[in-house]
């Protein structure tokens, strides 16, 4: 209303500001200001009163437990996007145009409809441990071990393997996401190119590697980067299954623990800043790839 009644000279600018202002205000209040404030707090002590410089960052990279946390986060980022993308791509290729394709793909995508907390609780029961002789096993994995004559294992307490058992949950959830996007991308590869490669004598593997994969490269980048960002921020699964105990904590969980459980707001903020720095290159790379695709089109 106000933009339409602005002077004709410069009215376009006022209209542009009128449309952008609500979003910019929300971004400033909900994202930009908290980010700047968090960065400032990271240079202060636990009460945010005494300036301690980079002591919180020195603590982060010298404290053994935090180094384990950083290492766990890197393991998550290395394995989850890779495994989710590989499994999702394999499923998309082998199930494509098969009998019952819709049902089979729906089953794989179903975990995406479950919250991370819900998935964590489900898999806690899968990994549940009961001491031998006290009660029957209710965890399916330990029950299988008992049937095979083996001793039940404390899957969520035995470090460092417990981290990998937590990673399985994230892969289980994200595989459906990767499968849906990659399946749609594969269907978008021109049939003429595939037929041409077949006439040139390419076998199925060569067709897949030299034709299909280059044709879905942009989607692969989006899938890997999106899952990587989600993995860096993973909190719910770790919190619901182990609470970060038994050397399973990751940066997002440790940030919450330090800031809100222990009242170490300076150290928690430093972890938040490092998490932001870890996510930023992935976001920038994703944006560059998307821009290149638009330029090609």
N, C-alpha and C positions, 0 to 999 in steps of 0.2 A: 504493500500500500504506500509506504513512504518512498520506496525506490521509484515507483511510477510517477510520483509527484515531485521528484527531484528536477532541478533545472535541466533543460535539454542538453546543455553542454555538460558532458560528463555523466549523463544518465546511465549509460552502459556500465560504467565503473560502479556506480551506486547499486545497480541491479545485481552485478556480479558479487559485490560485497554482501548484499542482502541475502543471496543464496548461500554464500560460503560462511557467513558469520556464525550461524547456529552450530555447524559442524566444527568450525575452528574453536569456538568457545568450549564445546564438549571435549575436543581433543586436548585443549590447553589445560582444562580443569582435571580431566581424567587420566591424561597420559603425560603431557609435557611437563607440567608442574611437579607431579609425583616423581618423574624421572630425575629432574634437576634436584629436587629436595633429597631424594635417595642418594644421589652422587655426593651431595654436600655432607649428609649425615655420615657417610662412609669414612670421612676424615675426622670424626669426633669419637669420643669414648662412649660407653654404654648409655650414659644419660644425655648425650648430645650437648654437653656443656663445655667439655675440655677438648681443645683441638689437639689431635695426636698425629696429624700428618698421615703418612702411609703405613703406620703401625698395623692397622687392621689388614692391609694387603700383605705385609710381611708375615703376620700371624697366619694368614691363609695359606701361604706357600711354604711355611716352615712347620706348621702343626701337623704331626703324623696322621691324625684322624681326618683332617681336612684334605690332606694329600690323597688319602684313600678315597675320599668322596670325589675329588676331581678325577682320579683315575677311573672310578666307577662310571662317572658321567661320560668320559671318553669312550669307555667300552660300550655303553649304551648307544652312543651316537655312531660308533663304528659298526655295530651289529644290527641294530633294529632297522634302520633304513635299508641296509643291504639285504637282509634276510626277507623283510616284508616285500621289497620290490621284486626280488628273485622269485619268491613263492607266488606272489600275485601275478607276475608275468607268466610263470610256468602254468599256473592254473588257467589264466586267460587264454593261453595258446592251446592247451590240451583239451579244454572243455568247450572251446569255441565251436559252434555248429554241431555239437554232439547231442545225443538224445537226452532230454531232460536238462538242457543247458540252464534254463531259467531257475529250476529248482536247486541245482547244484551251486550256482552262483549266489543264490539267495542264502543258502546255508553258510557260505564263506563270508558273505557280507553281514550276516546277522550280528556278530559281535560288535560291529560299529554302532549298533543301536543300544548297546549296554554302556553305562557310565564306567569310567575307570575304577571307581570305588566298587561298583557292583562286580566288575570283572575280577578285581583283587579279592573280594570275598569268595567268589566262586572258586578261584584257583587256590585260595587258602585251604578250602575243603579238599581240593585235589591233592595238595601236598601235606595234608594233616598227618601228624605223627602221634602214635600211641605206644607207650612202652610195652615190650613183650611181657605177656603174663598178667597185665593189669586189666586190659580191656581189648576188645576187638578193634581192628583198624577201620576207620571210617574214610580215610584218604585212599582214593583209588590206586595211586601209584604205590603206596606202601602195602596195600592189600595184594597187588600183583606181585610185589617182591616176596611177600609171605607165601603166596601160592607157589612161587618158584623155589621156595626153601631158603630164601635170603632173609637177612635181618632188616627190619624197617629202618629208614633213614630220616634224619631231621633235615629235610631239604632246605628249609628256610633259615637254618642256623649254622650250617656247615659252610664256612667261608673258605675260598672265594666262590664256590660253586653256587651259593645261594643267589648271587647277583645274576647268574645266567638263568636260573629258574624264574627270576622276576622278569628278565628280558623276554622269556617265552610268552608271558602274558601280553606284553606290548606288541610283539610280533603277531600274536593271535588276533589282536584287535585291528592292527593296521594292514594286515594282508588283504582284507576285504576291500579297504579303501584303494589300495594299489591295484587290485584285480579289476575293479569297476572302471577306473580311469584308463588303465592300459587296454582293457578289452574294447572300450569304445574307440581308443586310438587305433588299435589293430584293425577294427572294422572300417576305419577311415583311410587305410592305406589303399591306393588305387589297385583294383584287380588287374588292370592292364599291365602294370609293372611286374606283378607277381607272375603273370602268365608269360611275359617276355623273358623273365629269368628262367622259368621252367623250360621254355623253348631253347634257351641257350645252353641247357644241360645242367643247370644248377640243381643239386639235390635239396631235400627239405631243410637240412641244417644250413646250407649256403643261402637258401631263400630267406630263412629267418634272420640270419646274422647280417647279410649284405643288403637285404631289401626291407624287411619288416622293422628291424631295430633302428636303422637310420630314419625310417618314416615316422617312428614314434619317439624320436629323440627328445623333442620338446616336452612331451608328456612325461617321459622318464625323468627329466630334470625337475619338473614340477612335483612329481610324486616323491622323489628322493629328498628334495629340499623341504617340502611340506612335512614329511615324516621326521626329518632331522630336527626341524624346529619344535615339533610336538615332543620329540624325545628329549631334547635339551631341557624342556620345561616340565618333564614328567615329575609328578608329585604324588598324585592320588594312589597309584599302584604301590609305590614304596611305603607310603604312609599307612595304607590299609593293611598291607601284608606283614611288614616287619617294623614299621615305625622308624626305619632307618637304623635299627639295631643290627648287631652281628655283621658290621662292616658292609652294609648294603646301602648306606645313604648316598644321595645324589645332591647336586648343588641346590636345586629348588627346595628339597626337603630340609637340607641343612640350613638354608636361608631362613625358613620358617622356624626351625628349632632354635636357632641362635637369637632371632629377633623376638619371637613371641613366647617361647617356652623359657628361655634363659634371660630375657631382657637385655641381650647384647645387641642393641640396635645398630651400633657402629659396625660390628662384625657382620651382622645380617645384611646390612646395606652394602657392604663391600662384596659379599657373595652375590647380591642382586646385580651389582654393576658388572661383575665378571660374567655373570650369566647373560647379561645384555650384550656384552662385547663378543661372547661366543656366538650368539644368535645373529648379530648384525652382518657378518660377512656372508652368511647363507642367504639372508634377505636381499642383500645387494646383488649377489650373483643371480638370484632368481629374477630380479627386476631387469637386469641386463639381458638375460636370455629372452625374457618376454618382449623386450624392446627389439631385439634382433629379429625375432619371429615376425613382429608387426612390420618391420622394415622390409623383410623378404616378401611378405604378402602384398 
